Amino acid sequence: MQALLAQWTEWGAELARLPFSAALRGSAWAYPAVEIVHLAGMALLFGSIVVVDMRLAGLGRQLPVTLLLRHALPFSVAAFVAVVGSGALLFLAHADELAGNRAFLVKLCLIALALANVVWFHTGPYRSLRDAQRGWDVGTAPPAGARISAIVSLVVWSLVICAGRLIAYV
């Protein structure tokens, strides 16, 4: 594990030496603009996830799940793409520092866990929603698997935000 971490840190140092990375760090506008995209994307991602997860957890039963998902998922996907793209640029600018940052590494692990939860939801509980005649209609509680996935999602994405904020202090 130590050898892997050392290789990862060395790779981060190489990335930070790239001319593009130095230009991003040195620009008065580029790095702050990328950071704004990252924060705005995270706000949209988390906001859309919270709305859906609260319904899946059993709240807001007056909203039809299928309609809510149809409207929220495109926003979640677009925001995730913006967050990943801007996050990659932010990493490039400071790869030498971030590669060994424990909070950053925890954040990456939490994102992987959150994505695994998304895959599990879409291949499990969500499939039953798509296959059902009427879906999870107004007034209906989603199945236990969907509720558990929603709670896991809320907790893990909240921890992603916390880990991201802790990067500056660890």
Secondary structure, 3 states (H helix, E strand, C coil): CHHHHHHHHHHHHHHHCCHHHHHHHHCCCHHHHHHHHHHHHHHHHHHHHHHHHHHHCCCCCCCCHHHHHHHHHHHHHHHHHHHHHHHHHHHHHCHHHHCCCHHHHHHHHHHHHHHHHHHHHHHCHHHHHHHCCCCCCCCCCCCHHHHHHHHHHHHHHHHHHHHHHHHHHC
